[in-house]
């Protein structure tokens, strides 16, 4: 892995080869080196064409064919952060679609025409706010952008203290008993989303 700090783990079972981890700081290499190194390890000379895909990582392939090392914890954390960010995007997209289908505006302070209770609103009363917090955290960890995470702290403080209570007071007035029943069934911020 050189000075990049990333490492690869390879093992072989019969005619199959397996690989875990990344070994180069470049974004192209992060996704290309894993498949390329595994193929080189398994196929040897027959996988030379893969060097054309990520030419900067030829030394990684050669290293992979002879060395067995463990996966970097930092790499696993960044991969998990990417998954968290992508999941947050899917929750936000699903929420926005539900609002569009119900012909009700998404933005706070606008008149609500319908009470949305389908997933993810069946798990949390404010999933878009939670999803945004997870998205910012995931991106910050995935790309080592810690100032982004620090900039999100005011959001994490103001939304639960100012925005959410104001929205809930409005929804209680707008939907009455239906919203009160919904609040009894569904937590404000969910711990179990799936």
MDAnalysis code that builds the backbone (N, CA, C; Angstrom):
import MDAnalysis as mda
import numpy as np

u = mda.Universe.empty(582, n_residues=194, atom_resindex=np.repeat(np.arange(194), 3), trajectory=True)
u.add_TopologyAttr("name", ["N", "CA", "C"] * 194)
u.add_TopologyAttr("resid", np.arange(1, 195))
u.add_TopologyAttr("resname", ["UNK", "UNK", "UNK", "UNK", "UNK", "UNK", "UNK", "UNK", "UNK", "UNK", "UNK", "UNK", "UNK", "UNK", "UNK", "UNK", "UNK", "UNK", "UNK", "UNK", "UNK", "UNK", "UNK", "UNK", "UNK", "UNK", "UNK", "UNK", "UNK", "UNK", "UNK", "UNK", "UNK", "UNK", "UNK", "UNK", "UNK", "UNK", "UNK", "UNK", "UNK", "UNK", "UNK", "UNK", "UNK", "UNK", "UNK", "UNK", "UNK", "UNK", "UNK", "UNK", "UNK", "UNK", "UNK", "UNK", "UNK", "UNK", "UNK", "UNK", "UNK", "UNK", "UNK", "UNK", "UNK", "UNK", "UNK", "UNK", "UNK", "UNK", "UNK", "UNK", "UNK", "UNK", "UNK", "UNK", "UNK", "UNK", "UNK", "UNK", "UNK", "UNK", "UNK", "UNK", "UNK", "UNK", "UNK", "UNK", "UNK", "UNK", "UNK", "UNK", "UNK", "UNK", "UNK", "UNK", "UNK", "UNK", "UNK", "UNK", "UNK", "UNK", "UNK", "UNK", "UNK", "UNK", "UNK", "UNK", "UNK", "UNK", "UNK", "UNK", "UNK", "UNK", "UNK", "UNK", "UNK", "UNK", "UNK", "UNK", "UNK", "UNK", "UNK", "UNK", "UNK", "UNK", "UNK", "UNK", "UNK", "UNK", "UNK", "UNK", "UNK", "UNK", "UNK", "UNK", "UNK", "UNK", "UNK", "UNK", "UNK", "UNK", "UNK", "UNK", "UNK", "UNK", "UNK", "UNK", "UNK", "UNK", "UNK", "UNK", "UNK", "UNK", "UNK", "UNK", "UNK", "UNK", "UNK", "UNK", "UNK", "UNK", "UNK", "UNK", "UNK", "UNK", "UNK", "UNK", "UNK", "UNK", "UNK", "UNK", "UNK", "UNK", "UNK", "UNK", "UNK", "UNK", "UNK", "UNK", "UNK", "UNK", "UNK", "UNK", "UNK", "UNK", "UNK", "UNK", "UNK", "UNK", "UNK", "UNK", "UNK", "UNK"])
u.atoms.positions = np.array([
    [0.792, -1.203, 0.000],
    [0.000, 0.000, 0.000],
    [0.829, 1.260, 0.000],
    [2.129, 1.228, 0.266],
    [2.938, 2.447, 0.254],
    [2.504, 3.386, 1.344],
    [2.518, 4.697, 1.042],
    [2.197, 5.690, 2.045],
    [0.738, 6.045, 2.104],
    [-0.119, 5.322, 1.349],
    [-1.526, 5.707, 1.310],
    [-2.266, 5.336, 2.579],
    [-1.757, 4.354, 3.337],
    [-2.413, 3.957, 4.564],
    [-3.448, 2.886, 4.357],
    [-3.913, 2.639, 3.149],
    [-4.890, 1.601, 2.874],
    [-4.183, 0.295, 2.582],
    [-4.852, -0.814, 2.867],
    [-4.266, -2.118, 2.613],
    [-5.328, -3.041, 2.053],
    [-4.892, -4.199, 1.535],
    [-5.789, -5.176, 0.940],
    [-5.626, -6.513, 1.638],
    [-6.686, -7.273, 1.678],
    [-6.597, -8.644, 2.181],
    [-7.078, -9.580, 1.078],
    [-6.306, -10.600, 0.788],
    [-6.630, -11.563, -0.256],
    [-6.575, -12.971, 0.315],
    [-7.429, -13.833, -0.179],
    [-7.311, -15.245, 0.124],
    [-7.930, -16.033, -1.016],
    [-7.551, -17.291, -1.119],
    [-8.011, -18.116, -2.228],
    [-8.581, -19.407, -1.677],
    [-9.703, -19.836, -2.272],
    [-10.331, -21.091, -1.909],
    [-10.612, -21.831, -3.206],
    [-9.854, -22.875, -3.458],
    [-10.007, -23.590, -4.725],
    [-9.605, -22.690, -5.876],
    [-10.512, -22.499, -6.852],
    [-10.223, -21.653, -8.005],
    [-10.754, -20.245, -7.831],
    [-11.348, -19.941, -6.677],
    [-11.895, -18.608, -6.439],
    [-10.947, -17.785, -5.588],
    [-10.876, -16.492, -5.915],
    [-10.058, -15.574, -5.122],
    [-10.963, -14.497, -4.544],
    [-10.646, -14.026, -3.339],
    [-11.443, -13.019, -2.665],
    [-10.541, -11.860, -2.261],
    [-11.152, -10.661, -2.213],
    [-10.372, -9.482, -1.818],
    [-11.248, -8.554, -0.997],
    [-10.654, -7.878, -0.008],
    [-11.355, -6.886, 0.795],
    [-10.436, -5.689, 0.958],
    [-10.978, -4.457, 0.802],
    [-10.211, -3.256, 1.096],
    [-9.811, -2.490, -0.150],
    [-9.237, -1.324, 0.040],
    [-8.705, -0.497, -1.034],
    [-7.294, -0.084, -0.660],
    [-6.538, 0.378, -1.656],
    [-5.114, 0.573, -1.388],
    [-4.559, 1.875, -1.961],
    [-5.412, 2.772, -2.445],
    [-4.907, 3.982, -3.080],
    [-5.846, 5.124, -2.745],
    [-5.353, 6.333, -2.481],
    [-6.232, 7.424, -2.068],
    [-7.098, 7.994, -3.184],
    [-6.795, 7.737, -4.447],
    [-7.586, 8.302, -5.545],
    [-8.973, 7.682, -5.601],
    [-9.996, 8.477, -5.935],
    [-11.373, 7.957, -5.967],
    [-11.542, 6.872, -7.013],
    [-10.926, 7.026, -8.199],
    [-11.023, 5.990, -9.216],
    [-10.423, 4.697, -8.698],
    [-9.300, 4.825, -8.043],
    [-8.634, 3.637, -7.541],
    [-9.446, 2.953, -6.457],
    [-10.151, 3.731, -5.643],
    [-10.929, 3.139, -4.561],
    [-11.899, 2.091, -5.076],
    [-12.488, 2.338, -6.238],
    [-13.481, 1.405, -6.763],
    [-12.877, 0.420, -7.756],
    [-11.816, 0.830, -8.475],
    [-11.247, -0.037, -9.492],
    [-10.219, -1.018, -8.971],
    [-9.496, -0.642, -7.935],
    [-8.387, -1.476, -7.499],
    [-8.878, -2.767, -6.859],
    [-10.002, -2.743, -6.196],
    [-10.476, -3.932, -5.511],
    [-10.744, -5.054, -6.503],
    [-11.521, -4.776, -7.556],
    [-11.815, -5.788, -8.559],
    [-10.558, -6.166, -9.328],
    [-9.749, -5.157, -9.672],
    [-8.544, -5.432, -10.442],
    [-7.548, -6.288, -9.689],
    [-7.349, -5.973, -8.405],
    [-6.390, -6.735, -7.626],
    [-6.867, -8.161, -7.395],
    [-8.157, -8.339, -7.162],
    [-8.693, -9.695, -6.973],
    [-8.531, -10.514, -8.244],
    [-8.809, -9.892, -9.392],
    [-8.670, -10.617, -10.660],
    [-7.215, -10.959, -10.936],
    [-6.307, -10.032, -10.632],
    [-4.890, -10.301, -10.843],
    [-4.429, -11.456, -9.966],
    [-4.906, -11.450, -8.750],
    [-4.542, -12.511, -7.816],
    [-5.050, -13.861, -8.314],
    [-6.271, -13.868, -8.873],
    [-6.882, -15.117, -9.305],
    [-6.388, -15.564, -10.680],
    [-6.196, -14.617, -11.601],
    [-5.944, -14.969, -12.994],
    [-4.514, -14.737, -13.436],
    [-3.731, -14.029, -12.651],
    [-2.345, -13.769, -13.018],
    [-2.241, -12.963, -14.290],
    [-1.479, -13.469, -15.261],
    [-1.208, -12.733, -16.490],
    [-2.478, -12.447, -17.289],
    [-3.494, -13.276, -17.171],
    [-4.711, -13.073, -17.956],
    [-5.470, -11.819, -17.547],
    [-5.151, -11.236, -16.408],
    [-5.840, -10.032, -15.946],
    [-5.041, -8.766, -16.230],
    [-4.014, -8.838, -17.086],
    [-3.180, -7.667, -17.357],
    [-4.000, -6.500, -17.914],
    [-5.083, -6.796, -18.645],
    [-5.879, -5.710, -19.237],
    [-6.467, -4.803, -18.171],
    [-6.625, -5.288, -16.966],
    [-7.198, -4.469, -15.901],
    [-6.270, -3.322, -15.519],
    [-4.974, -3.459, -15.812],
    [-4.049, -2.368, -15.515],
    [-4.392, -1.128, -16.319],
    [-5.040, -1.315, -17.463],
    [-5.418, -0.171, -18.272],
    [-6.530, 0.631, -17.616],
    [-7.363, -0.042, -16.791],
    [-8.487, 0.640, -16.153],
    [-8.006, 1.613, -15.080],
    [-7.063, 1.170, -14.283],
    [-6.530, 2.008, -13.208],
    [-5.007, 1.944, -13.287],
    [-4.393, 2.628, -14.266],
    [-2.956, 2.462, -14.491],
    [-2.100, 2.874, -13.306],
    [-2.580, 3.788, -12.480],
    [-1.763, 4.261, -11.355],
    [-1.602, 3.193, -10.294],
    [-2.348, 2.111, -10.396],
    [-2.353, 1.113, -9.330],
    [-1.662, -0.182, -9.716],
    [-0.815, -0.152, -10.754],
    [-0.155, -1.387, -11.180],
    [0.656, -1.994, -10.038],
    [1.300, -1.127, -9.253],
    [2.086, -1.639, -8.132],
    [1.196, -2.349, -7.121],
    [-0.072, -1.936, -7.040],
    [-0.997, -2.589, -6.115],
    [-1.261, -4.012, -6.568],
    [-1.473, -4.205, -7.883],
    [-1.740, -5.543, -8.386],
    [-0.545, -6.470, -8.112],
    [0.651, -5.956, -8.372],
    [1.834, -6.773, -8.143],
    [1.968, -7.102, -6.660],
    [1.687, -6.111, -5.833],
    [1.738, -6.319, -4.385],
    [0.692, -7.352, -3.966],
    [-0.503, -7.270, -4.580],
    [-1.598, -8.145, -4.195],
    [-1.295, -9.599, -4.506],
    [-0.544, -9.842, -5.571],
    [-0.284, -11.215, -5.975],
    [0.664, -11.930, -5.022],
    [1.417, -11.173, -4.215],
    [2.428, -11.814, -3.382],
    [2.246, -11.586, -1.893],
    [1.415, -10.603, -1.497],
    [1.337, -10.221, -0.086],
    [-0.079, -10.368, 0.438],
    [-0.208, -10.817, 1.635],
    [-1.510, -10.905, 2.285],
    [-1.490, -9.988, 3.502],
    [-2.385, -8.991, 3.529],
    [-2.432, -8.029, 4.627],
    [-3.871, -7.875, 5.084],
    [-4.105, -7.123, 6.141],
    [-5.454, -6.963, 6.675],
    [-6.075, -5.659, 6.183],
    [-7.400, -5.596, 6.193],
    [-8.110, -4.410, 5.709],
    [-7.975, -3.275, 6.721],
    [-7.881, -2.063, 6.223],
    [-7.738, -0.914, 7.108],
    [-9.078, -0.543, 7.743],
    [-9.060, -0.243, 9.029],
    [-10.275, 0.153, 9.740],
    [-10.823, 1.444, 9.156],
    [-9.942, 2.355, 8.790],
    [-10.361, 3.620, 8.203],
    [-11.168, 3.386, 6.932],
    [-10.749, 2.433, 6.122],
    [-11.465, 2.106, 4.889],
    [-12.867, 1.580, 5.201],
    [-12.970, 0.703, 6.190],
    [-14.275, 0.161, 6.561],
    [-15.203, 1.252, 7.079],
    [-14.661, 2.170, 7.865],
    [-15.472, 3.274, 8.396],
    [-15.982, 4.151, 7.256],
    [-15.124, 4.452, 6.292],
    [-15.534, 5.293, 5.170],
    [-16.572, 4.588, 4.306],
    [-16.414, 3.293, 4.114],
    [-17.403, 2.536, 3.334],
    [-18.752, 2.537, 4.049],
    [-18.739, 2.351, 5.361],
    [-19.984, 2.386, 6.124],
    [-20.620, 3.775, 6.053],
    [-19.804, 4.819, 6.100],
    [-20.323, 6.190, 6.009],
    [-20.985, 6.437, 4.657],
    [-20.398, 5.904, 3.594],
    [-21.023, 6.024, 2.266],
    [-22.386, 5.352, 2.251],
    [-22.481, 4.177, 2.854],
    [-23.766, 3.465, 2.913],
    [-24.798, 4.271, 3.695],
    [-24.385, 4.870, 4.793],
    [-25.296, 5.691, 5.590],
    [-25.799, 6.879, 4.772],
    [-24.894, 7.543, 4.065],
    [-25.286, 8.704, 3.253],
    [-26.252, 8.292, 2.144],
    [-25.985, 7.176, 1.494],
    [-26.875, 6.709, 0.423],
    [-28.248, 6.325, 0.960],
    [-28.276, 5.689, 2.123],
    [-29.562, 5.345, 2.730],
    [-30.345, 6.608, 3.081],
    [-29.651, 7.608, 3.589],
    [-30.312, 8.877, 3.914],
    [-30.912, 9.519, 2.667],
    [-30.190, 9.450, 1.554],
    [-30.720, 9.988, 0.298],
    [-31.988, 9.247, -0.100],
    [-31.997, 7.933, 0.052],
    [-33.191, 7.159, -0.324],
    [-34.384, 7.511, 0.558],
    [-34.133, 7.746, 1.852],
    [-35.227, 8.141, 2.752],
    [-35.768, 9.510, 2.353],
    [-34.880, 10.445, 2.051],
    [-35.313, 11.771, 1.625],
    [-36.090, 11.731, 0.326],
    [-35.618, 10.932, -0.635],
    [-36.306, 10.830, -1.925],
    [-37.683, 10.204, -1.762],
    [-37.770, 9.163, -0.946],
    [-39.069, 8.511, -0.703],
    [-40.031, 9.484, -0.024],
    [-39.541, 10.243, 0.945],
    [-40.391, 11.210, 1.643],
    [-40.914, 12.269, 0.685],
    [-40.038, 12.784, -0.142],
    [-40.453, 13.816, -1.098],
    [-41.483, 13.274, -2.073],
    [-41.310, 12.017, -2.489],
    [-42.268, 11.392, -3.406],
    [-43.642, 11.254, -2.750],
    [-43.676, 10.898, -1.472],
    [-44.944, 10.777, -0.760],
    [-45.679, 12.117, -0.711],
    [-44.928, 13.184, -0.470],
    [-45.539, 14.513, -0.442],
    [-46.089, 14.880, -1.813],
    [-45.333, 14.572, -2.855],
    [-45.796, 14.886, -4.214],
    [-47.055, 14.090, -4.558],
    [-47.090, 12.814, -4.180],
    [-48.264, 11.977, -4.461],
    [-49.505, 12.476, -3.731],
    [-49.299, 13.033, -2.520],
    [-50.422, 13.552, -1.736],
    [-50.748, 15.001, -2.081],
    [-49.994, 15.582, -3.019],
    [-50.203, 16.976, -3.443],
    [-50.145, 17.945, -2.256],
    [-49.164, 17.708, -1.401],
    [-48.967, 18.586, -0.245],
    [-47.527, 19.097, -0.256],
    [-47.296, 20.354, 0.083],
    [-45.928, 20.901, 0.001],
    [-44.995, 20.314, 1.056],
    [-43.724, 20.254, 0.700],
    [-42.706, 19.703, 1.605],
    [-42.233, 20.740, 2.608],
    [-42.161, 22.000, 2.188],
    [-41.483, 23.015, 2.995],
    [-42.268, 23.383, 4.242],
    [-41.578, 23.548, 5.376],
    [-42.239, 23.999, 6.604],
    [-42.845, 25.388, 6.401],
    [-43.945, 25.648, 7.079],
    [-44.591, 26.946, 6.997],
    [-45.618, 27.044, 5.889],
    [-45.735, 25.992, 5.063],
    [-46.749, 25.979, 4.013],
    [-47.928, 25.120, 4.469],
    [-49.063, 25.319, 3.854],
    [-50.281, 24.621, 4.290],
    [-50.224, 23.137, 3.951],
    [-50.369, 22.295, 4.956],
    [-50.382, 20.846, 4.751],
    [-51.766, 20.414, 4.278],
    [-51.818, 19.663, 3.184],
    [-53.095, 19.199, 2.641],
    [-53.409, 17.770, 3.026],
    [-52.399, 17.038, 3.507],
    [-52.606, 15.636, 3.879],
    [-51.625, 15.259, 4.985],
    [-52.028, 14.278, 5.785],
    [-51.160, 13.746, 6.834],
    [-50.493, 12.489, 6.277],
    [-49.190, 12.537, 6.109],
    [-48.436, 11.419, 5.529],
    [-48.063, 10.453, 6.659],
    [-48.448, 9.180, 6.510],
    [-48.145, 8.188, 7.555],
    [-47.466, 6.931, 7.004],
    [-47.218, 6.866, 5.696],
    [-46.547, 5.693, 5.111],
    [-45.051, 5.751, 5.423],
    [-44.356, 4.599, 5.237],
    [-42.916, 4.563, 5.491],
    [-42.213, 5.618, 4.660],
    [-41.297, 6.388, 5.204],
    [-40.662, 6.275, 6.527],
    [-41.400, 7.003, 7.651],
    [-42.544, 7.626, 7.331],
    [-43.300, 8.343, 8.371],
    [-43.991, 7.398, 9.342],
    [-44.010, 6.120, 9.038],
    [-44.528, 5.146, 9.994],
    [-43.488, 4.787, 11.052],
    [-42.231, 5.185, 10.842],
    [-41.151, 4.916, 11.797],
    [-40.711, 6.150, 12.562],
    [-40.877, 7.314, 11.957],
    [-40.480, 8.567, 12.614],
    [-41.363, 9.682, 12.087],
    [-41.710, 10.620, 12.959],
    [-42.568, 11.726, 12.527],
    [-41.804, 12.745, 11.689],
    [-40.477, 12.758, 11.798],
    [-39.665, 13.739, 11.059],
    [-38.475, 13.050, 10.384],
    [-38.741, 12.100, 9.497],
    [-37.624, 11.340, 8.910],
    [-36.734, 12.167, 7.993],
    [-37.259, 13.228, 7.381],
    [-36.413, 14.019, 6.481],
    [-35.330, 14.772, 7.262],
    [-35.659, 15.264, 8.435],
    [-34.654, 15.935, 9.254],
    [-33.590, 14.936, 9.720],
    [-34.048, 13.755, 10.142],
    [-33.102, 12.728, 10.590],
    [-32.227, 12.280, 9.426],
    [-32.847, 12.096, 8.251],
    [-32.092, 11.662, 7.069],
    [-31.037, 12.695, 6.688],
    [-31.382, 13.964, 6.775],
    [-30.402, 15.002, 6.426],
    [-29.217, 14.972, 7.391],
    [-29.495, 14.772, 8.667],
    [-28.411, 14.690, 9.648],
    [-27.499, 13.507, 9.352],
    [-28.097, 12.354, 9.021],
    [-27.296, 11.180, 8.672],
    [-26.523, 11.403, 7.374],
    [-27.132, 12.092, 6.411],
    [-26.458, 12.352, 5.139],
    [-25.212, 13.209, 5.350],
    [-25.362, 14.296, 6.087],
    [-24.218, 15.185, 6.329],
    [-23.121, 14.450, 7.085],
    [-23.509, 13.671, 8.090],
    [-22.517, 12.914, 8.859],
    [-21.806, 11.897, 7.974],
    [-22.585, 11.169, 7.158],
    [-21.995, 10.165, 6.284],
    [-21.023, 10.758, 5.292],
    [-21.399, 11.866, 4.660],
    [-20.512, 12.515, 3.687],
    [-19.261, 13.030, 4.382],
    [-19.421, 13.658, 5.538],
    [-18.263, 14.208, 6.258],
    [-17.261, 13.119, 6.607],
    [-17.751, 11.976, 7.069],
    [-16.848, 10.881, 7.433],
    [-16.248, 10.240, 6.185],
    [-17.060, 10.067, 5.140],
    [-16.590, 9.381, 3.928],
    [-15.468, 10.128, 3.233],
    [-15.530, 11.463, 3.238],
    [-14.511, 12.246, 2.521],
    [-13.597, 13.021, 3.466],
    [-13.652, 12.683, 4.754],
    [-12.811, 13.360, 5.762],
    [-13.029, 14.868, 5.769],
    [-14.287, 15.287, 5.647],
    [-14.608, 16.721, 5.644],
    [-15.167, 17.109, 7.006],
    [-14.320, 17.114, 7.991],
    [-14.770, 17.391, 9.354],
    [-15.339, 18.798, 9.539],
    [-14.880, 19.813, 8.809],
    [-15.539, 21.123, 8.930],
    [-17.016, 21.074, 8.529],
    [-17.360, 20.206, 7.571],
    [-18.764, 20.037, 7.187],
    [-19.580, 19.525, 8.366],
    [-19.017, 18.589, 9.094],
    [-19.713, 18.054, 10.265],
    [-19.878, 19.132, 11.334],
    [-18.846, 19.948, 11.524],
    [-18.944, 21.035, 12.502],
    [-19.992, 22.058, 12.090],
    [-20.100, 22.317, 10.773],
    [-21.089, 23.277, 10.294],
    [-22.507, 22.766, 10.479],
    [-22.670, 21.440, 10.586],
    [-24.006, 20.858, 10.749],
    [-24.492, 20.884, 12.199],
    [-23.605, 21.218, 13.129],
    [-23.995, 21.227, 14.548],
    [-25.136, 22.218, 14.822],
    [-25.092, 23.447, 14.292],
    [-26.229, 24.344, 14.528],
    [-27.550, 23.765, 14.012],
    [-27.508, 23.057, 12.891],
    [-28.710, 22.389, 12.373],
    [-29.233, 21.381, 13.391],
    [-28.325, 20.581, 13.935],
    [-28.728, 19.567, 14.904],
    [-29.276, 20.141, 16.187],
    [-28.922, 21.385, 16.480],
    [-29.428, 22.036, 17.695],
    [-30.735, 22.784, 17.425],
    [-30.780, 23.547, 16.334],
    [-31.942, 24.411, 16.068],
    [-33.177, 23.652, 15.606],
    [-32.993, 22.629, 14.783],
    [-34.170, 21.922, 14.254],
    [-34.997, 21.286, 15.365],
    [-34.409, 20.510, 16.293],
    [-35.240, 19.921, 17.355],
    [-35.818, 20.944, 18.336],
    [-35.120, 22.077, 18.522],
    [-35.573, 23.044, 19.524],
    [-36.568, 24.037, 18.942],
    [-36.367, 24.456, 17.690],
    [-37.190, 25.520, 17.107],
    [-38.166, 24.987, 16.056],
    [-37.647, 24.323, 15.033],
    [-38.461, 23.967, 13.869],
    [-39.473, 22.880, 14.166],
    [-39.041, 21.780, 14.761],
    [-39.930, 20.635, 14.970],
    [-41.099, 20.969, 15.900],
    [-40.888, 21.581, 17.064],
    [-42.042, 21.912, 17.911],
    [-43.046, 22.838, 17.213],
    [-42.552, 23.821, 16.445],
    [-43.456, 24.718, 15.725],
    [-44.278, 23.948, 14.690],
    [-43.625, 23.043, 13.951],
    [-44.357, 22.227, 12.971],
    [-45.406, 21.365, 13.641],
    [-45.050, 20.763, 14.763],
    [-45.995, 19.862, 15.427],
    [-47.185, 20.617, 15.994],
    [-46.969, 21.825, 16.498],
    [-48.110, 22.630, 16.971],
    [-49.066, 22.917, 15.815],
    [-48.506, 23.263, 14.651],
    [-49.349, 23.530, 13.476],
    [-50.118, 22.272, 13.056],
    [-49.451, 21.129, 13.018],
    [-50.108, 19.893, 12.586],
    [-51.193, 19.453, 13.570],
    [-50.991, 19.710, 14.864],
    [-52.051, 19.432, 15.847],
    [-53.276, 20.280, 15.553],
    [-53.064, 21.560, 15.247],
    [-54.209, 22.425, 14.916],
    [-54.858, 21.998, 13.602],
    [-54.056, 21.597, 12.637],
    [-54.570, 21.297, 11.292],
    [-55.314, 19.973, 11.233],
    [-54.779, 18.924, 11.907],
    [-55.367, 17.585, 11.772],
    [-55.999, 17.049, 13.056],
    [-55.842, 17.761, 14.166],
    [-56.542, 17.416, 15.391],
    [-56.272, 16.012, 15.902],
    [-57.361, 15.244, 16.128],
    [-57.245, 13.912, 16.730],
    [-56.406, 12.957, 15.869],
    [-56.507, 13.070, 14.563],
    [-55.738, 12.172, 13.689],
    [-54.238, 12.334, 13.937],
    [-53.788, 13.578, 14.105],
    [-52.365, 13.791, 14.348],
    [-51.986, 13.380, 15.775],
    [-52.882, 13.587, 16.727],
    [-52.610, 13.166, 18.107],
    [-52.449, 11.640, 18.177],
    [-53.318, 10.901, 17.457],
    [-53.190, 9.437, 17.418],
    [-51.887, 9.017, 16.753],
    [-51.541, 9.718, 15.692],
    [-50.291, 9.426, 14.979],
    [-49.095, 9.656, 15.905],
    [-49.102, 10.726, 16.686],
    [-48.010, 11.014, 17.621],
    [-47.893, 9.943, 18.697],
    [-49.030, 9.376, 19.106],
    [-48.975, 8.311, 20.112],
    [-48.354, 7.038, 19.532],
    [-48.568, 6.776, 18.246],
    [-48.073, 5.550, 17.618],
    [-46.624, 5.641, 17.186],
    [-46.182, 6.823, 16.755],
    [-44.885, 6.964, 16.074],
    [-43.995, 7.927, 16.854],
    [-42.746, 7.546, 17.120],
    [-41.837, 8.453, 17.840],
    [-41.431, 9.640, 16.968],
    [-41.016, 10.701, 17.620],
    [-40.582, 11.903, 16.895],
    [-39.355, 11.604, 16.043],
    [-38.338, 10.998, 16.651],
    [-37.122, 10.597, 15.929],
    [-36.922, 9.120, 16.215],
    [-36.876, 8.309, 15.179],
    [-36.847, 6.862, 15.369],
    [-35.439, 6.350, 15.632],
    [-35.346, 5.318, 16.450],
    [-34.096, 4.606, 16.626],
    [-34.065, 3.378, 15.710],
    [-35.234, 2.813, 15.411],
    [-35.298, 1.651, 14.526],
    [-36.013, 2.060, 13.256],
    [-35.258, 2.208, 12.193],
    [-35.819, 2.712, 10.940],
    [-36.271, 1.600, 10.030],
    [-35.679, 0.436, 10.144],
    [-35.950, -0.544, 9.111],
    [-37.120, -1.363, 9.573],
])
